Amino acid sequence: LRTLEDLGDLAGKRVVVRCDLNVPLKDGTITDDGRVRASLGTLNTLVNAGARVIVISHLGRPDGSPAPEYSLAPVAQRLSELLGKEVTFVGETVGDEATAAAEALGDGDVLLLENLRFNPEETSKDAAARQQFAERIAALGDAFVSDGFGVVHRKQASVYELADALPSAAGSLIESELTVLERLTKDPQRPYTVVLGGSKVSDKLGVIEHLLPQVDTLCIGGGMLFTFLAAQGHGVAKSLLEQDQLDTVRAYLAKADELGVTIDLPTDVVVASGFSADASHETVAADAIESSSFGADGIGLDIGPETAARFAAAVSSSKTVFWNGPMGVFEFPAFAAGTKTVAQALTEVDGLGVVGGGDSAAAVRSLGFSDDRFGHISTGGGASLEFLEGKSLPGLEALGWSR
Ligand code: 3PG
C-alpha cells in the first residue's frame, strides 16, 4: 500500500483528497458527523505540510444530476468548524469554477467540491466515461490521496481510475482501518464472535458464508432474524421476511452444524402491533410470534431481553468481536433495548471490539455511546463487510494493496 510518505514533500502542491463524507442529514442538518471527524487526520497532516487541499466526496445516491438535498454544502461548514479554518465550497466537481477555486488556493488552504455523484460518469459502468471524468478531476491537482475507506469497495472514477491518473497514495484513515480490520482476518484472537443485524439477509449472505468457517459464534439479530426463524419452520406473522432466501439460510444452518460453529438465533423477540414508535408491544418466545396478542398482524421489531443478554455474554467474553447492523428498530426507543445491550457489551470486550460501518456507528452514537468506548469504529459498512468477505477492493488495489 502506498502511503502519504511515498508522495514526498507536498508543500505548495495541489493535493486532491477523496474522503467519504457521506453523512446522514435531516432537513439539511448533519445528524452524525463521525465520517467528517474521521477525515480530519489526513486533512490536518496535509494542511500542516503546506499542501493546497482539494477535498472530493460523494453524499447519498443522487441519480447523476445535481439535487439540492444531496449537496455537500452543510458538510463544508462542519468541516470548517472541525478544522478550525475556512473551507471554500464550490457548487460543482469539475468546470471553470472548480478550476478557478483550485488555482486560487494558497498553501494550507482547503477547498471542498460539490458531490461527485452529481456527475453520471462517477458511477458509470462505462470504464472510458469514468476514465475521462477521473482525468478532469486529476487536472485540478498534482497528487491524489485516497482516504474514503467507506467507498474502497466501489469501482468508481474518484476511487479507482483517479488513483492511476495522478501520483497517488492512501491517507491515514485507510491505513488505520486496514491495520484494525486485518486483525479480524489474520489469525484473530479467540473466541471470535460476529454479530450481524440489519434488515436484509441478502445483504449479508456473502459475509455469513465467508465467516462461518472462521468464527466461534455468529449471532443473528435485526430484521433478518425472521428469515432465519422462518427457515426453521416458525411463523413470523407480518415481520420482515425474505422468502427467496429461505433455502440459502437453511443451507447455512446445516453448514454451521457441520463446522461446529454456533449460529445463535434469538429465542425471544419483541413483537409490536405495527411499525411505529408508539405501537403496543410484548415479548414472546421466538417460536410463538403468531401467538402474541397481535396474532397474524404482529411485527417483530427487536430481539427480546433473554436473547440480548445471551448475545451480550458471548460478546463480552470474546477476545475479538465484529458487529454490523442494529438488533432492532433502534430509532424507536421502545425497540432499542437489544441494540443498546449489545453495544454496551461491546464496550466491555477485553480484546478487540469493532463496530463495522457508518450506520452501526450512527446507531451506537445516537444511543449515547461515545466513540472512545469501542476498540474501533469503522467508517465503512459495505466496505468492511466486503473486506471480511475476502472480496476484491478496487479502491485499495489501485493503491498497490493486496491481501
Ligand atoms: C457508505 O455509506 O457505505 C459509503 O459511503 C458508500 O456509499 P454507497 O453504498 O452509496 O456507495
Boltz pocket constraint, residues with backbone or C-beta under 6 A from the ligand:
constraints:
  - pocket:
      binder: B
      contacts: [[A, 20], [A, 22], [A, 60], [A, 61], [A, 150], [A, 151], [A, 154], [A, 358], [A, 379], [A, 380], [A, 381], [A, 382], [A, 383]]
      max_distance: 6.0
